[in-house]
Amino acid sequence: MKHDKKLKLINRRKQSHKGMISKLPRVVVHRTNKHIYVQVVDSVNGKTLLSSGDVEIANTLKVKKTKTQISTLVGEDLAKKAKTKKIVAVTFDRGRFRYHGRVKALAEALREGGMKL
């Protein structure tokens, strides 16, 4: 049973990485049950250019928000940082996480912030 789950995760990751090789930077998403982290990685050199996460943003919040609302704030924060570094076009690497809920909210916030995914 566990082996089948592991294979499904591996296959989903392979499928999401199809056609990902490009010269554009990648937006890499990592999501846990409590947190969400995002990085902009230079695919050619393998260096992290920018990063953001909910831990960073949680310190500035005065009102408690849902995880989806916090994901939107993380996306907006990364879009602002990317604008300062003049990064406009990126590829979206969701990894093994489905494009649903918090991951989708993050991607939409990036698009609204002016990034082309």
Rosetta constraint file for C-alpha pairs under 8 A:
AtomPair CA 1 CA 5 HARMONIC 6.63 0.50
AtomPair CA 2 CA 6 HARMONIC 6.28 0.50
AtomPair CA 3 CA 7 HARMONIC 6.27 0.50
AtomPair CA 4 CA 8 HARMONIC 6.25 0.50
AtomPair CA 5 CA 9 HARMONIC 6.33 0.50
AtomPair CA 6 CA 10 HARMONIC 6.26 0.50
AtomPair CA 7 CA 11 HARMONIC 6.04 0.50
AtomPair CA 8 CA 12 HARMONIC 6.04 0.50
AtomPair CA 9 CA 13 HARMONIC 6.20 0.50
AtomPair CA 9 CA 96 HARMONIC 6.21 0.50
AtomPair CA 10 CA 14 HARMONIC 6.23 0.50
AtomPair CA 10 CA 96 HARMONIC 7.63 0.50
AtomPair CA 11 CA 15 HARMONIC 6.12 0.50
AtomPair CA 12 CA 16 HARMONIC 6.19 0.50
AtomPair CA 12 CA 96 HARMONIC 5.81 0.50
AtomPair CA 13 CA 17 HARMONIC 6.21 0.50
AtomPair CA 13 CA 95 HARMONIC 5.47 0.50
AtomPair CA 13 CA 96 HARMONIC 4.68 0.50
AtomPair CA 14 CA 18 HARMONIC 6.42 0.50
AtomPair CA 16 CA 20 HARMONIC 7.96 0.50
AtomPair CA 16 CA 93 HARMONIC 7.33 0.50
AtomPair CA 16 CA 94 HARMONIC 7.26 0.50
AtomPair CA 16 CA 95 HARMONIC 6.40 0.50
AtomPair CA 16 CA 96 HARMONIC 7.35 0.50
AtomPair CA 17 CA 93 HARMONIC 7.20 0.50
AtomPair CA 17 CA 95 HARMONIC 7.29 0.50
AtomPair CA 20 CA 91 HARMONIC 7.25 0.50
AtomPair CA 20 CA 93 HARMONIC 7.78 0.50
AtomPair CA 21 CA 43 HARMONIC 7.65 0.50
AtomPair CA 22 CA 43 HARMONIC 7.32 0.50
AtomPair CA 23 CA 43 HARMONIC 6.60 0.50
AtomPair CA 23 CA 44 HARMONIC 6.44 0.50
AtomPair CA 24 CA 42 HARMONIC 7.29 0.50
AtomPair CA 24 CA 43 HARMONIC 7.00 0.50
AtomPair CA 24 CA 89 HARMONIC 6.82 0.50
AtomPair CA 24 CA 90 HARMONIC 5.40 0.50
AtomPair CA 24 CA 91 HARMONIC 6.51 0.50
AtomPair CA 25 CA 40 HARMONIC 6.33 0.50
AtomPair CA 25 CA 41 HARMONIC 5.48 0.50
AtomPair CA 25 CA 42 HARMONIC 4.63 0.50
AtomPair CA 25 CA 43 HARMONIC 5.62 0.50
AtomPair CA 25 CA 89 HARMONIC 7.60 0.50
AtomPair CA 25 CA 90 HARMONIC 5.08 0.50
AtomPair CA 25 CA 91 HARMONIC 6.39 0.50
AtomPair CA 26 CA 39 HARMONIC 7.88 0.50
AtomPair CA 26 CA 40 HARMONIC 5.48 0.50
AtomPair CA 26 CA 41 HARMONIC 5.17 0.50
AtomPair CA 26 CA 42 HARMONIC 6.50 0.50
AtomPair CA 26 CA 43 HARMONIC 6.41 0.50
AtomPair CA 26 CA 90 HARMONIC 5.48 0.50
AtomPair CA 26 CA 91 HARMONIC 4.77 0.50
AtomPair CA 26 CA 92 HARMONIC 5.86 0.50
AtomPair CA 26 CA 93 HARMONIC 6.29 0.50
AtomPair CA 27 CA 38 HARMONIC 6.71 0.50
AtomPair CA 27 CA 39 HARMONIC 5.59 0.50
AtomPair CA 27 CA 40 HARMONIC 4.53 0.50
AtomPair CA 27 CA 41 HARMONIC 6.44 0.50
AtomPair CA 27 CA 90 HARMONIC 6.55 0.50
AtomPair CA 27 CA 91 HARMONIC 6.10 0.50
AtomPair CA 27 CA 92 HARMONIC 4.95 0.50
AtomPair CA 27 CA 93 HARMONIC 5.64 0.50
AtomPair CA 27 CA 94 HARMONIC 7.95 0.50
AtomPair CA 28 CA 38 HARMONIC 5.62 0.50
AtomPair CA 28 CA 39 HARMONIC 5.20 0.50
AtomPair CA 28 CA 40 HARMONIC 6.30 0.50
AtomPair CA 28 CA 41 HARMONIC 7.18 0.50
AtomPair CA 28 CA 92 HARMONIC 6.61 0.50
AtomPair CA 28 CA 93 HARMONIC 4.85 0.50
AtomPair CA 28 CA 94 HARMONIC 6.13 0.50
AtomPair CA 28 CA 95 HARMONIC 7.24 0.50
AtomPair CA 29 CA 36 HARMONIC 7.38 0.50
AtomPair CA 29 CA 37 HARMONIC 5.98 0.50
AtomPair CA 29 CA 38 HARMONIC 4.70 0.50
AtomPair CA 29 CA 39 HARMONIC 6.75 0.50
AtomPair CA 29 CA 93 HARMONIC 6.44 0.50
AtomPair CA 29 CA 94 HARMONIC 5.23 0.50
AtomPair CA 29 CA 95 HARMONIC 6.80 0.50
AtomPair CA 29 CA 103 HARMONIC 7.58 0.50
AtomPair CA 30 CA 36 HARMONIC 5.85 0.50
AtomPair CA 30 CA 37 HARMONIC 5.18 0.50
AtomPair CA 30 CA 38 HARMONIC 6.34 0.50
AtomPair CA 30 CA 94 HARMONIC 7.51 0.50
AtomPair CA 30 CA 95 HARMONIC 7.56 0.50
AtomPair CA 30 CA 97 HARMONIC 7.87 0.50
AtomPair CA 31 CA 35 HARMONIC 6.01 0.50
AtomPair CA 31 CA 36 HARMONIC 4.41 0.50
AtomPair CA 31 CA 37 HARMONIC 6.32 0.50
AtomPair CA 31 CA 97 HARMONIC 7.46 0.50
AtomPair CA 31 CA 103 HARMONIC 7.93 0.50
AtomPair CA 32 CA 36 HARMONIC 6.18 0.50
AtomPair CA 34 CA 67 HARMONIC 7.71 0.50
AtomPair CA 35 CA 53 HARMONIC 7.60 0.50
AtomPair CA 35 CA 54 HARMONIC 6.17 0.50
AtomPair CA 35 CA 55 HARMONIC 7.37 0.50
AtomPair CA 35 CA 67 HARMONIC 7.89 0.50
AtomPair CA 36 CA 53 HARMONIC 5.82 0.50
AtomPair CA 36 CA 54 HARMONIC 5.90 0.50
AtomPair CA 36 CA 71 HARMONIC 6.83 0.50
AtomPair CA 37 CA 51 HARMONIC 7.59 0.50
AtomPair CA 37 CA 52 HARMONIC 6.03 0.50
AtomPair CA 37 CA 53 HARMONIC 4.27 0.50
AtomPair CA 37 CA 54 HARMONIC 6.68 0.50
AtomPair CA 38 CA 51 HARMONIC 5.64 0.50
AtomPair CA 38 CA 52 HARMONIC 5.35 0.50
AtomPair CA 38 CA 53 HARMONIC 6.03 0.50
AtomPair CA 38 CA 74 HARMONIC 7.91 0.50
AtomPair CA 38 CA 78 HARMONIC 7.83 0.50
AtomPair CA 39 CA 48 HARMONIC 6.68 0.50
AtomPair CA 39 CA 49 HARMONIC 7.44 0.50
AtomPair CA 39 CA 50 HARMONIC 5.64 0.50
AtomPair CA 39 CA 51 HARMONIC 4.20 0.50
AtomPair CA 39 CA 52 HARMONIC 6.43 0.50
AtomPair CA 40 CA 48 HARMONIC 5.94 0.50
AtomPair CA 40 CA 49 HARMONIC 5.48 0.50
AtomPair CA 40 CA 50 HARMONIC 5.06 0.50
AtomPair CA 40 CA 51 HARMONIC 6.20 0.50
AtomPair CA 41 CA 46 HARMONIC 6.41 0.50
AtomPair CA 41 CA 47 HARMONIC 5.62 0.50
AtomPair CA 41 CA 48 HARMONIC 4.38 0.50
AtomPair CA 41 CA 49 HARMONIC 5.58 0.50
AtomPair CA 41 CA 50 HARMONIC 7.26 0.50
AtomPair CA 42 CA 46 HARMONIC 5.35 0.50
AtomPair CA 42 CA 47 HARMONIC 5.28 0.50
AtomPair CA 42 CA 48 HARMONIC 6.25 0.50
AtomPair CA 42 CA 49 HARMONIC 6.61 0.50
AtomPair CA 43 CA 47 HARMONIC 7.40 0.50
AtomPair CA 50 CA 78 HARMONIC 7.57 0.50
AtomPair CA 50 CA 81 HARMONIC 7.27 0.50
AtomPair CA 50 CA 82 HARMONIC 7.34 0.50
AtomPair CA 51 CA 78 HARMONIC 6.96 0.50
AtomPair CA 52 CA 56 HARMONIC 6.95 0.50
AtomPair CA 52 CA 74 HARMONIC 6.41 0.50
AtomPair CA 52 CA 77 HARMONIC 7.11 0.50
AtomPair CA 52 CA 78 HARMONIC 5.99 0.50
AtomPair CA 53 CA 57 HARMONIC 6.75 0.50
AtomPair CA 53 CA 74 HARMONIC 5.96 0.50
AtomPair CA 54 CA 58 HARMONIC 5.74 0.50
AtomPair CA 54 CA 70 HARMONIC 6.52 0.50
AtomPair CA 54 CA 71 HARMONIC 7.09 0.50
AtomPair CA 54 CA 74 HARMONIC 6.11 0.50
AtomPair CA 55 CA 59 HARMONIC 6.99 0.50
AtomPair CA 56 CA 60 HARMONIC 7.80 0.50
AtomPair CA 57 CA 61 HARMONIC 6.74 0.50
AtomPair CA 57 CA 70 HARMONIC 7.92 0.50
AtomPair CA 57 CA 73 HARMONIC 7.59 0.50
AtomPair CA 57 CA 74 HARMONIC 7.02 0.50
AtomPair CA 65 CA 69 HARMONIC 6.07 0.50
AtomPair CA 65 CA 70 HARMONIC 6.42 0.50
AtomPair CA 66 CA 70 HARMONIC 6.28 0.50
AtomPair CA 67 CA 71 HARMONIC 6.16 0.50
AtomPair CA 67 CA 102 HARMONIC 7.05 0.50
AtomPair CA 68 CA 72 HARMONIC 6.39 0.50
AtomPair CA 68 CA 101 HARMONIC 6.72 0.50
AtomPair CA 68 CA 102 HARMONIC 4.86 0.50
AtomPair CA 68 CA 105 HARMONIC 6.50 0.50
AtomPair CA 69 CA 73 HARMONIC 6.45 0.50
AtomPair CA 69 CA 105 HARMONIC 7.82 0.50
AtomPair CA 70 CA 74 HARMONIC 6.23 0.50
AtomPair CA 71 CA 75 HARMONIC 6.28 0.50
AtomPair CA 71 CA 102 HARMONIC 5.75 0.50
AtomPair CA 71 CA 103 HARMONIC 7.46 0.50
AtomPair CA 71 CA 105 HARMONIC 6.30 0.50
AtomPair CA 71 CA 106 HARMONIC 5.26 0.50
AtomPair CA 72 CA 76 HARMONIC 6.29 0.50
AtomPair CA 72 CA 102 HARMONIC 7.74 0.50
AtomPair CA 72 CA 105 HARMONIC 5.43 0.50
AtomPair CA 72 CA 106 HARMONIC 4.96 0.50
AtomPair CA 72 CA 108 HARMONIC 7.73 0.50
AtomPair CA 72 CA 109 HARMONIC 5.43 0.50
AtomPair CA 73 CA 77 HARMONIC 6.11 0.50
AtomPair CA 73 CA 106 HARMONIC 7.84 0.50
AtomPair CA 73 CA 109 HARMONIC 7.54 0.50
AtomPair CA 74 CA 78 HARMONIC 6.21 0.50
AtomPair CA 74 CA 106 HARMONIC 6.89 0.50
AtomPair CA 75 CA 79 HARMONIC 6.14 0.50
AtomPair CA 75 CA 105 HARMONIC 7.93 0.50
AtomPair CA 75 CA 106 HARMONIC 4.80 0.50
AtomPair CA 75 CA 107 HARMONIC 6.80 0.50
AtomPair CA 75 CA 108 HARMONIC 7.83 0.50
AtomPair CA 75 CA 109 HARMONIC 4.98 0.50
AtomPair CA 75 CA 110 HARMONIC 5.03 0.50
AtomPair CA 75 CA 113 HARMONIC 7.89 0.50
AtomPair CA 76 CA 80 HARMONIC 6.30 0.50
AtomPair CA 76 CA 106 HARMONIC 7.99 0.50
AtomPair CA 76 CA 109 HARMONIC 5.48 0.50
AtomPair CA 76 CA 110 HARMONIC 5.95 0.50
AtomPair CA 76 CA 112 HARMONIC 7.85 0.50
AtomPair CA 76 CA 113 HARMONIC 5.91 0.50
AtomPair CA 77 CA 81 HARMONIC 6.34 0.50
AtomPair CA 78 CA 82 HARMONIC 6.03 0.50
AtomPair CA 78 CA 110 HARMONIC 7.28 0.50
AtomPair CA 79 CA 83 HARMONIC 6.19 0.50
AtomPair CA 79 CA 109 HARMONIC 7.91 0.50
AtomPair CA 79 CA 110 HARMONIC 5.48 0.50
AtomPair CA 79 CA 113 HARMONIC 5.17 0.50
AtomPair CA 79 CA 114 HARMONIC 6.90 0.50
AtomPair CA 79 CA 115 HARMONIC 6.60 0.50
AtomPair CA 80 CA 84 HARMONIC 6.56 0.50
AtomPair CA 80 CA 113 HARMONIC 6.94 0.50
AtomPair CA 81 CA 85 HARMONIC 6.61 0.50
AtomPair CA 82 CA 86 HARMONIC 5.96 0.50
AtomPair CA 82 CA 87 HARMONIC 5.01 0.50
AtomPair CA 82 CA 88 HARMONIC 7.07 0.50
AtomPair CA 83 CA 87 HARMONIC 5.85 0.50
AtomPair CA 83 CA 88 HARMONIC 6.92 0.50
AtomPair CA 87 CA 115 HARMONIC 7.69 0.50
AtomPair CA 88 CA 114 HARMONIC 7.00 0.50
AtomPair CA 88 CA 115 HARMONIC 4.91 0.50
AtomPair CA 88 CA 116 HARMONIC 6.10 0.50
AtomPair CA 89 CA 115 HARMONIC 5.81 0.50
AtomPair CA 89 CA 116 HARMONIC 4.64 0.50
AtomPair CA 89 CA 117 HARMONIC 6.24 0.50
AtomPair CA 90 CA 115 HARMONIC 7.24 0.50
AtomPair CA 90 CA 116 HARMONIC 6.20 0.50
AtomPair CA 90 CA 117 HARMONIC 5.34 0.50
AtomPair CA 91 CA 117 HARMONIC 5.33 0.50
AtomPair CA 92 CA 107 HARMONIC 7.86 0.50
AtomPair CA 92 CA 117 HARMONIC 5.89 0.50
AtomPair CA 94 CA 98 HARMONIC 7.18 0.50
AtomPair CA 94 CA 99 HARMONIC 7.15 0.50
AtomPair CA 94 CA 103 HARMONIC 7.37 0.50
AtomPair CA 97 CA 103 HARMONIC 7.50 0.50
AtomPair CA 98 CA 103 HARMONIC 7.29 0.50
AtomPair CA 99 CA 103 HARMONIC 5.62 0.50
AtomPair CA 99 CA 104 HARMONIC 5.31 0.50
AtomPair CA 100 CA 104 HARMONIC 4.96 0.50
AtomPair CA 100 CA 105 HARMONIC 7.83 0.50
AtomPair CA 101 CA 105 HARMONIC 6.18 0.50
AtomPair CA 102 CA 106 HARMONIC 6.12 0.50
AtomPair CA 103 CA 107 HARMONIC 6.30 0.50
AtomPair CA 104 CA 108 HARMONIC 6.16 0.50
AtomPair CA 105 CA 109 HARMONIC 6.17 0.50
AtomPair CA 106 CA 110 HARMONIC 6.30 0.50
AtomPair CA 107 CA 111 HARMONIC 6.35 0.50
AtomPair CA 107 CA 117 HARMONIC 7.94 0.50
AtomPair CA 108 CA 112 HARMONIC 6.18 0.50
AtomPair CA 109 CA 113 HARMONIC 6.07 0.50
AtomPair CA 110 CA 114 HARMONIC 6.66 0.50
AtomPair CA 110 CA 115 HARMONIC 5.68 0.50
AtomPair CA 110 CA 116 HARMONIC 8.00 0.50
AtomPair CA 111 CA 115 HARMONIC 4.97 0.50
AtomPair CA 111 CA 116 HARMONIC 6.09 0.50
AtomPair CA 111 CA 117 HARMONIC 6.92 0.50
